[in-house]
Amino acid sequence: MFTVLHSRWRQLLASSCLVAPIVLNGPVAQAQQIQELAPITVTASRLSNGIVGASTSVITADDIARSPAQSVPDIIAQVPGVQVQTLYGGANGVGTSIDLRGFGAVATANTLVLINGRRVNDLDQAGVDLSTIPRDSIERIEITRGNSGAVLYGDNAVGGVINIVTKVKAGPPVAMRIEGGTGSFNQRIGSLSAAVTQGPWSSSVYGSMFTSDGYRANNASNQVNGIGDVRYATPDFTTFLTLSGDKQHLGFPGPRTVDPSIGLNQLLTNRRGTNTPFDYGDKQGANATTGFTKTLWDGGELIVDGGVRNKQQQAGFFGNVPLQSFNFSYVDSTLTTWSITPRLSIKNPIFGLPSNILTGIDYYDATYHSDRPAFKGAPPVHVYDLSQQTLAAYWQQTVGILSSTDISYGGRVQRTSVTARDRLDPAAPNYFGETQAAPLDDSETNHALHIGLEHRFNETFSVFGRAASAFRTPNVDERVAAGPLFDANFNAAPRDFTLKTQTSHDIEGGFRVKAGRFEAQSSVYTMDLTNEIQFDPVNFFNRNLDPTRRYGSETMASLRASDSVLLRGGLAYTRAVFREGAYTGNDVPLVSRFTANAGVTWNVWEKYVVVDATVRYWSRRRMDNDQANTQSFIPANATVDVKLSGEYDRFFWSVSANNMFNALYYDYAVASTFTPGRFNAYPLPGRTYMVKAGARF
C-alpha cells in the first residue's frame, strides 16, 4: 500500500493554489521599474538601517545584472546558507521556496518577504512568488538571517527577512525600457516600462509577460503582471497611489515514483512524464495601496500607509483520469487582506547619543473563503470560511553608545483573533465519510523581543551578536488541514482548526572583516523552537511537532583580484534536529547540512563583454515524511551557470547557459510510510539556455 501521491503538491496548491501577489509600494515611493525613473527615497523602510547584531548579506544591482541565474529565487539561492525547494519544474522560478536557516517543507511560512521594507506575505501557505518581480527593477536584495525581524513585522520572520529594494536612479522626464528573450522549452519573456516626471508629480507603469512549455509534461506556465503608480513629492511631504494586477496559469505534472521492490523508477524511464496530466492551478490578483509621509520636525517623520490585496485562486486535481472516483477535487478560494500601518520614525540624539527610534501600530484584517467541490460547478463537499485580525504595537531603538559601538533593543506585542467555520454537505459528489470541522473562535497575545550589539575594533574588524524571540501563528491553509481526516482504523475523525502558535528563541554571534579588496563575514547561531508547525504529506494534515533546534554557521567572502575580476564564495553548515520526543536527535527533513557557492565575474572588455560563472553545491537531505530518518536521502548535487553579456549605447544583450553540465537532480521528494525505499520525487531541468536583448530610450 502506498499513499504518497502528490499530497505536498495538494497542500501547497489546493488551499491557496498559486502565489501571493507582489505589490511594489511604500509610503514614500513606488518601486521603479526601469533605471531612468525619478529618484525615490526609501529611508522610511523599517529595515532601512538594518538590524544591529544580525547576520546580513546584500546582493547589489550589478550582482543581479551580471548573474547567469534567470530568476530572483535562483539569484538569492547563491547566498551562503540559503536553500531552495522546487516542485514546479523550475521555469522562471515559479513557486520556488526560499529557505533561511533550515525549515524544509514549511520554509515559505518562516521566511518574511518585503518590498522596500513593506511585508507582502499573505495569510496562506503559498508564500510570495518571487518570479513575479522583474529582476531588472531591483536595486539590491537585503537578506537578514534569524528571527530579529519579528519585532518590526510579527509573523513569518522566524528564519529571516528578505527585503527587496527597487532602483532609485534619476533620469530624464520621459523614459522607456523594452526587453525580450527566448530560451529552452519554448520559453518567452517580454517586458515594457515607462515613466514620466514633471515637477513634484511622477508616474510609472510596468508590464511583463512570461510563457513556457515547461520541462515536463503538463508543466506549461504563463503569467502576466501589470503595475501602475502615481506620486506627489515635496521635501517634507509625499503621497502615492499604487495599483497592480497579475494573472497566472500553471500545469501540475506531479511526482515521479521510485519503488525498488517492484522495479519501478520513473526518474530513469520517464523523467519528464506526468501521472497527473489534467491537474492545474490558476490565480488572479488585484491590489491597491496608498499612503503618505509627513515630516513633523527635523528628524521626525509620520508614515501612514494602507491597502487591500485580493487573490482569487482555482485548482483542479484529477489524477490520471478526469473524474476518477476518490481521486479528484476542485478548489476555488478567495483571500482578501486589508491593512493600515501608521508609524513614527525619530532620528534625534538622546542624552547626546545618536539614536534611531521606529515605533508604530500594524492592523491587518484577512478573510478567506474556499469551496471544495469534486469538480468545477458541483456542490462543494466543504466550504471553509476563516477570518483573522491582528493588531500589534512595536518599538525598536538603536543607540550609538560609543563611536565604535551600537546597541539596539525592541519589542512587539500582537493580538491575533481567529474565527473559522466548515460547512459540510454529505450529499455532494465525492463525499467519502469525513466529518465537519468544529468551529473555532480564538484570540491570543504573542510577544517578540530583540537585543543586538555591534562593536568595531577598527576599520578592518568588527564583531556582532544578538538574542531574540519570535512567534508564528498558523496560516489559513494549516488550519483548514489541521488534524487527520481518519483515525488508525480508517474511521472518520473529529476535526477542528486548532493548532498551537510556533515560538522560537535565537542566539547568534560573528565577525566582519574589510581589508582593502577583501571582505568576509562569518557567524554561528542556535535556535530553539516549540510547537513548530509541519504538514504530514502522507496523512494529509498539519500538526505541531515535538521541540526542534536549528544551529550552524555561515561564512561568505569576496576578493576583487583586479579592476576587472571579482571572486566570491561562501560555505554554510545547517543542522535542523528534533530535541525532544520520539525522534530526539534525528534530522528534520529537507535540510541539507552543507551548502556552498563560488563565482567569478570578469569584465573582459569594459561593459561591452562581461563573463559571469557561478557554482552552487548542496549536500544530501532527508526526504519529506522521513522524521524517523530510515529512508534514503535526496542526493547531493551541484550546478554550474555561465552568462555572457554586454552593452553598447542604449542596447544590451545576454546569452546564458544554466546547469552547464546537465546535472539531473531534484531537491524535493516524499518518502513512503508503508514501503521502504519507495518515494515520489519532483525532477528539475538539466541544461537550459536563454537569449535576451533590449534597449533603453
C-alpha positions in Angstrom: 0.0 0.0 0.0 1.5 3.3 -1.0 -0.4 6.5 -0.1 2.3 9.1 -1.1 0.7 10.6 -4.2 1.1 14.3 -4.6 -0.1 15.3 -1.2 2.5 18.0 -0.6 1.6 19.3 -4.1 -2.1 19.5 -3.0 -1.2 21.1 0.4 0.7 24.0 -1.2 -1.7 24.4 -4.2 -5.2 23.2 -3.3 -5.8 25.6 -0.4 -4.0 28.6 -1.9 -3.4 27.4 -5.4 -0.5 29.5 -6.6 1.2 32.6 -5.3 0.8 35.8 -3.3 0.6 38.9 -5.4 3.5 41.3 -5.4 2.7 44.9 -4.9 5.7 47.3 -5.2 4.6 50.1 -2.9 5.6 52.2 0.1 4.8 55.4 1.9 7.4 57.4 0.0 7.7 55.9 -3.4 6.6 53.1 -5.7 9.2 50.7 -6.9 10.8 52.0 -10.0 10.6 49.5 -12.9 13.3 50.9 -15.1 16.7 52.6 -14.5 15.6 56.0 -15.6 12.8 56.6 -13.1 12.8 59.6 -10.8 14.7 59.4 -7.5 12.9 57.6 -4.7 13.6 57.8 -1.0 13.3 54.6 1.0 14.5 55.9 4.4 11.1 55.2 5.9 11.5 51.5 5.4 11.6 49.7 8.7 14.8 47.9 7.8 16.5 50.9 6.1 19.3 50.9 8.7 19.4 47.1 9.2 19.1 45.2 12.5 22.1 45.7 14.8 23.7 42.4 15.7 22.2 40.4 12.8 24.0 38.4 10.0 23.3 40.1 6.7 24.0 39.8 3.0 23.4 42.3 0.3 23.0 41.4 -3.4 23.6 44.6 -5.5 22.1 45.7 -8.8 25.4 44.9 -10.5 25.4 41.4 -9.0 21.9 40.9 -10.3 22.6 42.2 -13.8 25.6 40.0 -14.3 24.2 36.9 -12.6 23.6 34.0 -15.0 20.6 33.0 -12.9 17.3 33.6 -14.7 15.1 34.3 -11.7 15.1 36.2 -8.4 14.9 32.9 -6.4 17.9 31.5 -8.3 19.9 34.7 -7.5 19.1 34.5 -3.8 20.0 30.8 -3.8 23.6 31.8 -4.4 23.9 33.3 -1.0 25.5 31.0 1.7 23.0 29.3 3.9 20.1 29.8 1.6 18.4 26.5 0.4 15.6 26.1 -2.1 12.8 23.7 -3.0 11.1 23.5 -6.4 8.1 21.4 -7.2 7.0 23.1 -10.4 9.7 22.5 -13.0 11.9 25.5 -12.3 10.7 27.7 -15.2 11.3 31.4 -14.2 11.5 30.3 -10.6 7.7 30.0 -10.3 6.7 28.9 -6.8 10.3 28.2 -5.7 10.6 28.2 -1.9 13.4 30.1 -0.2 14.6 28.5 3.0 16.6 30.5 5.5 18.0 28.6 8.5 16.7 25.1 7.6 12.9 25.0 7.7 12.4 22.5 4.9 8.8 21.9 3.9 7.5 25.0 5.7 10.2 27.4 4.5 7.8 29.8 2.9 5.8 30.3 6.2 9.0 31.0 8.1 10.6 33.5 5.6 9.3 37.0 5.5 9.5 38.9 2.2 9.4 42.7 2.0 9.3 45.2 -0.9 11.0 48.4 0.1 10.5 47.5 3.7 6.8 46.6 3.4 5.6 43.0 4.0 3.9 41.2 1.2 3.4 37.7 2.8 -0.3 36.8 2.9 -2.2 34.6 5.3 -1.9 31.4 3.3 0.7 28.7 2.6 1.6 29.8 -0.9 4.1 32.4 0.2 5.4 35.1 -2.0 6.2 34.1 -5.6 9.5 36.0 -6.3 9.2 35.1 -10.0 6.7 38.0 -10.3 9.4 40.5 -9.5 11.3 41.7 -12.6 15.0 41.3 -11.8 16.0 44.4 -13.7 13.9 46.6 -11.4 15.8 45.6 -8.3 18.5 47.9 -6.8 19.5 45.4 -4.1 18.3 42.5 -2.1 19.0 42.6 1.7 18.9 39.3 3.5 18.8 39.3 7.3 19.0 35.9 8.9 17.4 34.9 12.1 14.2 35.9 13.9 15.0 39.5 15.0 12.8 40.9 12.2 9.7 39.7 14.1 9.8 42.8 16.3 9.1 45.0 13.3 6.9 42.7 11.4 5.5 39.9 13.5 4.6 36.6 11.7 6.8 34.8 9.1 10.2 36.3 10.2 11.3 33.2 12.1 14.0 32.1 9.7 14.8 35.5 8.4 13.8 38.5 6.3 14.3 39.2 2.6 14.0 42.9 1.7 13.9 43.7 -2.0 14.8 47.4 -2.6 13.9 48.8 -6.0 16.0 51.1 -8.2 16.2 54.8 -7.4 18.3 56.2 -10.2 17.4 59.6 -11.7 16.7 60.1 -15.4 15.1 62.3 -18.0 11.4 63.5 -17.8 10.3 60.7 -20.0 12.0 57.2 -20.1 11.2 53.8 -21.5 12.7 50.4 -21.4 11.9 47.3 -23.5 13.3 43.7 -23.3 12.5 40.4 -24.9 14.0 36.9 -24.7 13.6 33.3 -25.7 15.0 30.0 -24.2 14.7 26.3 -23.6 11.2 24.7 -23.5 9.8 27.4 -25.8 10.3 29.9 -23.0 9.5 33.5 -24.0 9.7 36.7 -21.9 8.9 40.3 -22.5 8.7 43.5 -20.5 7.9 47.1 -21.2 8.4 50.1 -18.7 7.6 53.8 -19.0 8.0 56.7 -16.6 7.1 60.4 -16.7 8.2 63.1 -14.3 7.1 66.7 -14.1 7.8 68.9 -11.1 6.6 67.2 -7.9 4.5 64.7 -9.9 5.7 61.4 -11.3 4.1 58.3 -12.6 5.3 54.9 -13.9 3.8 51.8 -15.4 5.3 48.3 -15.9 4.0 45.3 -17.8 5.6 41.9 -18.2 4.8 38.5 -19.6 6.2 35.0 -19.4 5.3 31.8 -21.1 6.9 28.3 -21.2 6.0 24.8 -22.2 7.9 23.6 -19.1 10.4 20.9 -18.5 7.9 18.2 -18.0 4.5 17.1 -19.5 1.6 19.2 -18.2 4.1 21.8 -16.9 3.2 24.7 -19.1 3.0 28.1 -17.4 2.2 31.7 -18.3 1.8 34.8 -16.3 1.1 38.5 -17.0 1.8 41.3 -14.5 1.0 45.0 -14.5 1.8 47.8 -12.1 0.9 51.5 -12.2 1.9 54.2 -9.8 1.2 57.9 -9.3 3.0 60.0 -6.6 3.4 63.6 -5.5 6.6 64.5 -3.6 7.9 67.6 -1.9 10.8 67.9 0.6 8.5 67.4 3.6 5.5 65.6 2.2 5.0 62.6 -0.1 1.9 60.8 -1.1 1.3 57.9 -3.6 -1.3 55.6 -5.1 -0.3 52.2 -6.5 -2.4 49.7 -8.4 -1.4 46.3 -9.6 -2.8 43.1 -11.1 -1.5 39.7 -12.1 -2.7 36.6 -13.7 -1.1 33.2 -13.8 -1.7 29.6 -15.0 0.5 26.6 -14.2 0.2 22.9 -15.0 0.9 20.5 -12.2 2.8 17.4 -13.5 3.0 15.8 -10.1 5.8 13.5 -8.9 7.9 10.7 -10.4 7.7 7.4 -8.5 10.7 5.2 -7.5 10.0 1.7 -5.9 12.9 -0.8 -6.0 10.6 -3.6 -4.6 8.7 -3.7 -7.9 11.5 -2.5 -10.2 9.8 0.9 -10.8 12.0 4.0 -11.4 10.2 6.8 -13.4 13.2 9.1 -12.8 15.1 6.8 -15.3 12.4 5.6 -17.6 10.3 8.7 -18.0 11.8 11.6 -16.1 9.8 14.3 -17.9 6.5 12.5 -17.8 3.4 13.0 -15.6 0.9 11.0 -13.6 -1.4 14.0 -13.3 -1.9 15.2 -16.9 -5.0 17.2 -16.1 -4.0 19.0 -12.8 -3.6 22.7 -13.0 -3.8 26.0 -11.0 -4.9 29.5 -11.8 -4.6 32.7 -9.9 -5.8 36.3 -10.4 -4.6 39.1 -8.1 -5.6 42.8 -7.7 -4.1 45.2 -5.3 -4.3 48.8 -4.2 -2.1 50.7 -1.8 -2.0 54.4 -0.8 -0.2 56.4 1.9 1.8 59.5 2.8 4.9 60.5 4.6 4.9 63.8 6.5 8.0 65.5 8.1 6.9 66.7 11.6 10.2 68.1 12.6 13.9 67.7 11.6 14.5 64.0 12.2 10.9 63.1 12.8 8.5 61.6 10.2 5.0 60.3 10.3 4.4 57.4 7.8 0.9 56.1 7.2 0.1 53.6 4.5 -2.7 51.1 4.0 -4.2 49.0 1.3 -6.0 45.9 0.1 -4.8 42.7 -1.6 -7.2 40.3 -3.2 -6.3 36.8 -4.6 -8.7 34.5 -6.4 -7.4 31.1 -7.0 -8.6 27.9 -8.6 -7.0 24.5 -8.9 -8.1 21.1 -10.2 -6.7 17.7 -9.2 -7.9 14.8 -11.3 -5.1 12.2 -11.2 -4.6 10.0 -14.4 -8.3 10.1 -15.5 -10.7 13.0 -15.2 -13.4 12.3 -12.6 -11.8 9.2 -11.3 -13.6 8.3 -8.1 -11.9 9.3 -4.8 -9.0 10.9 -6.8 -10.3 14.2 -8.0 -11.2 17.5 -6.4 -11.5 21.2 -7.3 -10.6 24.2 -5.2 -12.0 27.8 -5.6 -10.6 30.2 -3.0 -10.6 33.9 -2.3 -8.3 35.7 0.1 -8.7 39.4 0.8 -6.4 41.4 3.2 -6.9 45.0 4.4 -4.2 46.7 6.3 -3.1 50.0 7.8 0.3 50.6 9.3 1.0 54.0 10.8 4.4 54.6 12.3 6.7 57.2 13.6 10.4 57.5 12.7 12.6 59.6 15.1 16.2 60.2 14.3 17.3 62.6 17.1 20.1 62.3 19.7 19.1 61.2 23.2 21.4 62.4 26.0 23.9 63.4 23.4 24.0 59.9 21.9 23.0 59.1 18.3 19.5 57.4 18.3 17.1 56.0 15.8 13.6 55.0 17.0 10.9 53.3 15.0 7.6 52.8 16.6 4.1 52.1 15.2 0.9 50.1 15.0 0.0 47.4 12.5 -3.5 46.3 11.8 -4.4 43.5 9.3 -7.8 42.1 8.6 -7.8 39.0 6.4 -10.8 36.9 5.2 -10.6 33.6 3.4 -13.4 31.7 1.6 -12.8 28.3 -0.1 -15.2 26.0 -1.9 -14.1 22.4 -2.2 -16.3 20.5 -4.7 -15.4 17.4 -6.7 -15.2 19.4 -9.9 -16.0 22.9 -11.1 -19.7 23.6 -10.9 -20.5 20.8 -8.5 -21.9 21.4 -5.0 -18.9 21.7 -2.6 -18.2 19.0 -0.1 -16.6 21.5 2.3 -17.0 25.3 2.4 -14.4 26.9 4.6 -14.7 30.5 5.9 -11.9 31.9 8.0 -11.2 35.4 9.2 -8.2 36.7 11.1 -7.5 40.2 12.6 -4.1 41.2 14.1 -3.4 44.3 16.0 0.2 45.0 17.1 2.3 47.7 18.6 6.1 47.7 18.4 9.2 49.8 19.4 12.7 49.4 18.2 15.6 51.7 19.1 19.3 51.8 18.0 21.7 53.8 20.1 25.4 54.6 19.4 26.7 54.3 23.0 30.3 54.8 21.7 31.6 55.9 18.4 32.6 52.3 17.9 29.6 50.5 19.5 25.9 50.3 18.6 23.2 48.6 20.6 19.6 48.0 19.7 16.6 46.7 21.5 13.0 46.3 20.7 9.7 44.6 21.4 6.4 43.7 19.8 3.0 42.9 21.3 0.5 41.4 18.9 -3.1 40.3 19.5 -4.4 37.8 17.0 -8.1 36.9 16.7 -9.3 34.0 14.5 -12.8 32.7 13.5 -13.1 29.6 11.4 -16.1 27.6 10.1 -16.6 24.5 8.0 -19.8 23.8 6.2 -20.1 20.1 5.1 -22.5 18.7 2.5 -22.7 14.9 2.8 -24.9 14.8 -0.3 -22.2 16.4 -2.5 -20.4 14.3 -5.1 -17.1 12.7 -3.8 -18.1 12.8 -0.2 -16.5 9.8 1.5 -17.3 10.0 5.2 -15.1 12.7 6.6 -16.5 14.8 9.5 -17.2 18.5 9.7 -14.6 20.5 11.5 -15.6 22.0 14.8 -15.9 25.8 14.8 -13.0 27.9 16.1 -13.2 31.3 17.9 -9.8 32.1 19.4 -7.8 35.1 20.5 -4.3 35.1 21.8 -1.5 37.6 22.6 2.1 37.0 21.5 5.4 38.8 22.0 8.6 39.2 20.1 11.9 40.7 21.6 15.3 41.6 20.2 18.6 42.9 21.6 21.7 43.3 19.5 25.2 44.7 19.6 27.9 45.6 17.1 31.5 46.7 18.1 34.1 48.0 15.6 37.6 47.4 16.8 39.0 49.4 13.8 38.1 50.0 10.1 39.0 46.4 9.3 37.5 44.2 12.0 34.2 44.2 13.9 32.1 41.8 16.0 28.3 41.4 16.3 25.8 39.5 18.3 22.1 39.3 19.1 19.4 37.4 21.0 15.8 37.4 20.0 12.5 35.6 20.4 9.7 35.3 17.8 6.4 33.6 17.0 4.4 32.3 14.1 0.7 31.9 14.2 -0.9 29.1 11.9 -2.0 30.3 8.5 -5.4 29.6 6.9 -4.2 26.5 4.9 -2.7 25.0 8.0 -5.8 25.5 10.0 -8.0 24.0 7.2 -5.9 20.9 7.2 -5.4 20.6 11.0 -6.0 17.1 12.4 -6.4 13.8 10.4 -9.4 13.0 8.4 -9.4 9.4 9.7 -8.1 7.6 12.7 -5.9 4.5 12.6 -8.9 2.3 11.9 -9.9 4.5 8.9 -13.0 5.8 10.8 -13.9 9.4 10.3 -12.0 11.5 12.9 -13.4 14.7 14.5 -11.6 17.7 13.2 -11.1 21.3 14.2 -9.0 24.3 13.1 -6.8 24.3 16.2 -3.0 24.5 16.1 -0.7 25.9 18.6 1.4 29.0 17.9 5.0 28.3 17.0 7.7 30.1 19.1 11.4 30.4 18.7 14.5 31.7 20.6 17.7 32.7 18.8 21.3 33.5 19.9 23.9 34.5 17.3 27.4 35.9 17.2 30.0 36.6 14.5 32.6 38.9 12.9 33.1 41.0 9.8 36.3 41.9 8.0 37.0 44.5 5.4 40.6 44.9 4.3 41.2 46.6 1.0 39.8 44.5 -1.7 38.9 41.6 0.6 35.6 41.3 2.6 34.3 38.5 4.8 31.6 37.7 7.3 31.1 34.7 9.5 28.6 33.8 12.2 27.4 30.9 14.4 23.8 30.6 15.7 21.4 28.4 17.6 17.6 28.5 17.6 15.2 26.5 19.7 11.6 26.1 18.5 8.5 24.9 20.3 5.3 23.8 18.5 6.8 24.0 15.1 4.0 23.6 12.5 4.5 20.9 9.9 2.5 19.2 7.2 2.2 15.4 7.2 2.4 14.7 3.4 1.1 11.1 3.7 -1.9 11.5 6.1 -2.8 15.0 4.7 -2.9 17.0 7.8 -0.9 19.7 9.7 0.4 19.2 13.2 2.7 20.7 15.9 6.0 18.9 16.0 8.0 18.0 19.1 10.5 20.7 20.1 13.2 21.2 17.4 16.5 23.0 17.1 18.5 24.8 14.4 22.1 25.5 14.7 25.0 26.1 12.3 27.4 28.6 10.8 27.5 30.8 7.7 30.6 32.2 6.1 30.9 34.4 3.0 33.8 36.2 1.3 34.7 38.2 -1.8 38.0 39.4 -3.3 38.4 41.9 -6.1 41.5 40.3 -7.6 41.9 43.2 -10.1 39.9 46.0 -11.6 38.2 43.6 -14.0 38.0 40.4 -11.9 35.8 39.7 -8.8 35.9 36.4 -6.9 33.3 35.4 -4.4 32.4 32.3 -2.3 30.6 31.0 0.7 30.1 28.0 2.9 27.3 27.2 5.4 26.6 24.4 7.8 23.0 24.0 8.8 21.5 21.5 11.3 17.8 21.0 12.0 17.1 18.3 14.6 14.4 17.1 17.0 15.5 17.9 20.5 12.6 16.1 22.3 10.1 13.4 21.6 10.2 10.1 19.7 12.7 11.4 17.1 15.2 13.1 19.5 18.4 13.7 17.7 17.0 12.9 14.2 17.3 15.4 11.3 14.3 17.4 10.3 13.6 16.5 6.7 14.5 18.6 3.6 17.5 20.4 5.1 21.0 19.9 3.6 23.8 20.1 6.2 26.3 21.7 3.8 25.7 24.3 1.1 28.5 26.2 -0.8 28.9 28.5 -3.7 31.7 30.1 -5.7 31.7 32.5 -8.6 33.8 34.8 -10.7 32.9 38.0 -12.7 35.3 39.1 -15.4 34.9 42.3 -17.3 36.6 41.1 -20.5 36.1 44.4 -22.3 34.7 47.2 -20.2 30.9 47.0 -20.3 30.9 45.6 -23.8 31.7 42.0 -22.9 31.3 40.5 -19.4 31.5 36.9 -18.3 30.0 35.6 -15.1 30.1 32.0 -13.8 28.6 30.5 -10.6 28.9 27.1 -9.0 26.3 26.1 -6.4 26.6 22.9 -4.2 24.2 21.3 -1.7 24.7 18.1 0.3 22.1 15.3 0.6 19.0 15.9 2.6 16.3 13.7 4.2 13.0 13.3 2.3 9.8 14.8 3.5 7.9 12.5 5.8 11.1 10.8 7.0 11.2 12.1 10.6 12.4 8.6 11.6 15.4 9.0 9.3 15.1 5.5 7.9 14.6 6.2 4.2 17.2 7.0 1.5 18.4 10.6 1.0 17.7 13.1 -1.7 21.2 13.0 -3.3 23.8 15.8 -3.1 24.4 17.8 -6.3 25.9 20.9 -7.9 25.1 23.2 -10.8 27.3 25.5 -12.9 25.7 28.6 -14.6 27.5 30.8 -17.1 26.5 34.1 -18.7 28.0 36.2 -21.5 26.6 39.8 -21.6 27.3 43.3 -22.8 26.0 46.8 -23.6 26.5 49.3 -26.4 25.0 52.7 -26.2 21.3 52.1 -25.3 21.3 48.5 -26.3 22.0 45.4 -24.1 22.1 41.7 -24.6 23.0 38.4 -22.9 23.4 34.7 -23.5 23.1 32.3 -20.6 23.6 28.6 -20.0 22.2 27.2 -16.8 23.2 23.8 -15.3 26.0 23.6 -17.8 27.0 20.0 -17.1 23.4 18.8 -17.3 23.0 17.5 -13.7 19.8 15.5 -13.4 18.6 16.4 -9.9 15.6 17.1 -7.7 15.5 19.0 -4.4 12.2 17.8 -3.1 10.9 14.2 -2.5 8.4 12.5 -0.2 9.2 9.1 1.3 6.5 6.4 1.6 5.3 5.5 5.1 4.5 1.9 4.3 7.0 0.7 1.6 10.8 1.0 2.5 12.7 2.6 -0.4 9.7 3.9 -2.2 9.4 7.7 -2.8 8.0 10.4 -5.0 10.4 13.0 -6.5 9.9 16.2 -8.4 12.7 16.3 -11.1 14.2 19.6 -12.3 15.6 20.6 -15.7 19.0 19.7 -17.0 21.0 22.1 -19.2 18.9 25.1 -20.3 19.6 28.2 -22.4 18.3 31.8 -22.6 19.0 34.7 -25.0 17.8 38.2 -24.2 18.1 41.7 -25.8 16.7 45.1 -25.1 17.0 48.8 -25.3 16.5 52.0 -23.3 15.0 55.2 -24.6 
